[in-house]
Amino acid sequence: MNMDLCKLIVERPYKKVYRCEGSIVKLFDENHPKVDIFNEAMETARVEATGLEIPKLQKIENIDGKWAIFLEYKDGKTLEEMMHVDPANIDKYMSDFVDLQLQIQSRKAPMLPDLKEKLARQINSITELDASQRYELLTRLESMPHHSKLCHGDFNPSNIIVGKNGKMTVVDWAHATQGNASADAAMTYLLFALKDQEVADLYLKIFCKKSDTAIQYVQQWLPIVAASQLVKENELEKDFLMKWIDVMDYQ
């Protein structure tokens, strides 16, 4: 495939994402681990098997020494764009957003990685935390209930495509796991809080009301989930995440 004929839409340090006719193509750097690329494709296929409306996996191809994942293209705007241009209707958008998250969490995908095991591996690998901090986080993680609900892992409005008919499609399942829905909600809360604390609080209020979950229970996951995100080594987010990890000392 000639990538020069495709439109570059996203660029990351380890991949570029293109729109090519009826496909979205994730083209990875030649040094990116092959196992991670094939795992992402496999996990997308496993989520697809749950019956959720997601971009279908089309193929994996090697293009000039670089591996690429081809996914079905979904036309529309992101929910993030819609929230930005129409802030007056934020409550309605957020309600629909939470409904979609709960629909996802009602599904099972037993072949996906276990969320608690993934979080434990991430926390154990963090050099910014000392042994005592890692021990406290892992002890809290171990005490949390073990569930097997489908969790997106990066559920935020930029990963939701809204078609002209209003139908919403969730994209980017690279971080999908099976685990505790409140842990997934804690991740979404942090993603909102990174940009706008007021919107984050609105999300948490609506999620907890619709799911009949205590806000305090989701908050218990926040230090754990914040710590797990330190593995991304994003200096801009590091101070923000460390503040949420420090909250653990006062709960």
HELIX and SHEET records of a PDB file:
HELIX    1   1 MET A    3  LEU A    5  5                                   3    
HELIX    2   2 LYS A   34  GLU A   48  1                                  15    
HELIX    3   3 LEU A   79  VAL A   85  1                                   7    
HELIX    4   4 PRO A   87  ASN A   89  5                                   3    
HELIX    5   5 ILE A   90  GLN A  105  1                                  16    
HELIX    6   6 LEU A  115  ASN A  124  1                                  10    
HELIX    7   7 ALA A  131  SER A  143  1                                  13    
HELIX    8   8 PRO A  157  ASN A  159  5                                   3    
HELIX    9   9 ALA A  181  ALA A  193  1                                  13    
HELIX   10  10 GLN A  197  SER A  211  1                                  15    
HELIX   11  11 ILE A  215  SER A  228  1                                  14    
HELIX   12  12 GLN A  229  LYS A  232  5                                   4    
HELIX   13  13 GLU A  235  ASP A  246  1                                  12    
HELIX   14  14 VAL A  247  TYR A  250  5                                   4    
SHEET    1   A 5 LYS A   7  ARG A  12  0                                        
SHEET    2   A 5 LYS A  15  CYS A  20 -1                                        
SHEET    3   A 5 SER A  23  PHE A  28 -1                                        
SHEET    4   A 5 LYS A  66  GLU A  72 -1                                        
SHEET    5   A 5 LEU A  57  ILE A  63 -1                                        
SHEET    1   B 3 LYS A  77  THR A  78  0                                        
SHEET    2   B 3 ILE A 160  VAL A 162 -1                                        
SHEET    3   B 3 MET A 168  VAL A 170 -1                                        
SHEET    1   C 2 LYS A 149  CYS A 151  0                                        
SHEET    2   C 2 THR A 177  GLY A 179 -1                                        
END                                                                             
